[in-house]
Amino acid sequence: MKGSYILVIFFGTGKEIRIGALGKIFFSNGYYCYIGSGMGNIGSSTLLNRVKRHILNQSEKKIHWHIDYMLADTASIITKIYLIPSIERLECIIAQELSNYSDDFIKNFGSSDCNCESHLFYFKNFTKLSKLLR
């Protein structure tokens, strides 16, 4: 299966985390939406395998992507996962839409292979985010 996905990640308290080449970033308490994609036909790049990788125990995977650094920290908790099956690459369209409604974003996070400012968006509370994702 091909498509895009949204991980909703909760931080109960503010926390500074080193995110690879991006350096130390402070994550405020609240909700973060990370947008990714899996457009492969087989193997690790399919939609389901990309998402499965994110929920693996940190000891079972090598930290490589920006999101890996964030999820490796015990302060982050994946609370929801949205799968968006599609044969079209929608990742950047979804990111642009979320940027219009989010309270903030982490510049250059997860977007090194496109022209988006970010693929990680911050929401102070879940009410606004929940309405948007319905």
C-alpha positions, 0 to 999 in steps of 0.5 A: 500500500502507498500513501501518506501518514500523520503521526500525532505526538504528545509532549506532556512537558517541555523538553530540549532534544538534539535532532541530528544536524538540526541541533538542539530543539525545544519542544513545548508541551502539547501536540505535534503532527508529523507528516510522512509518506511511504510510496514504495511497492514493496519493502521498507518504503511501503506505507505500512512499513514506514509507520511500523518503523516509527512504533518499533522499540528504539532498541530495534532500529537505527536512528536516522531521520529527524523523527527518529530522534524525537521519538527516541526521547521518552517525553514523546508519545505517539497518540494517534496515527492517520493513514492516507492511502493514495497512489499520489504523493500528498505529503507536501499538500498535507503539510501545507494545509496543516501549516495554515492551522498550526500554532507553530512548526519546527523549521526544516524538520522532516523536509530535507527532500522537498521545498516545504518549511517543515513536516512537523507542526505544533498544536497547543491543544488537541481540540483544534487539531482534532477538528482539523483532522476530522 
